[in-house]
Amino acid sequence: MKNVSIIGTGRLGTSLAHALAKKGFRIRTLADKSLKAARQSLKIVGRGKATARWLRAADDADIIFLCLPDEELHQAVAALARERRDWQGKYVFHTSGITSSSVLRPVKRQGAQVASFHPVQSFPSKETAPEHFKNIYFGIEGDSQALAIAKKIIDRLGGKPLPIKPEGKPVYHAACSMASNLFIPLFDLACELLQAAGIRGQKAADVLIPLVEGTLQNVKHFDGKKALTGPIARGDAWTLQHHLGALQKFPAAREAYRVLGRRALALAEKKKIPPSKFRALKDLLEEK
């Protein structure tokens, strides 16, 4: 069972189709409400055919991936269920991180096996390399038969299945967003501060990137308590006081520093810094 259609040819849909094609799956149809977008993706994937007719994509394949924005999923599934009454032998997956497989109930009632299939990875462009799926986790939940197929697909892509309870998906997705999406504004704030210190343009990012990469290596090898370094980790209230003073002119950065600093302090407490130092840091971060 290797016939696959993709509905939604954005960055994820196109990248997934390309990766599956490289792993021996037959990409039958790339469908998008914009035929131009589908044709653009076809050039990247190099397999199948492009269409603006979503039902055609469902007709053409045994495995259908809905790579659509969350706000479009309900309407898309309802439309597909109206247009095709028999979904026996079809496996339908959606790639949303926050929505459970229950959104696929209209096609499930008509015979489809359904599951959610969320790659825990960011996809910056349609031309993301197939290797981007290797060694990543995929949040999955749904029907047992669909999950068995999902695990085989994930194995072929070189990934790792991560079973998620349906009710846990919003918190799971919030965690993914915090680690990925919300890192960007934090990094941008840090670059802004360096620029205020006189380090201009791209140089600010160039200075910080090795530091971030080193921190990521710490996170890969140690838990949060051991990976944490810096003034809070060593109980250095003097440095923390000067940081907060310097950030008076940058209220957004100062607020972010205080909020994240309190979380860092909770980790530092596990390192068993002296109680007097802990209290001093706590008072500074809470502005007592």
Secondary structure, DSSP 8 states (H G I E B T S, - for coil): --EEEEE--SHHHHHHHHHHHHTT-EEEEEE-SSHHHHHHHHHHH-SSEEES-HHHHHHH-SEEEE---HHHHHHHHHHHHHH----TT-EEEE--SSS-GGGGHHHHTTT-EEEEEEESS---STT--GGGGTT-EEEEEE-HHHHHHHHHHHHHHT-EEEE--GGGHHHHHHHHHHHTTTHHHHHHHHHHHHHHTT--THHHHHHHHHHHHHHHHHHHHS-HHHH--STTTTT-HHHHHHHHHHGGG-HHHHHHHHHHHHHHHHHHHHTT--HHHHHHHHHHHHT-
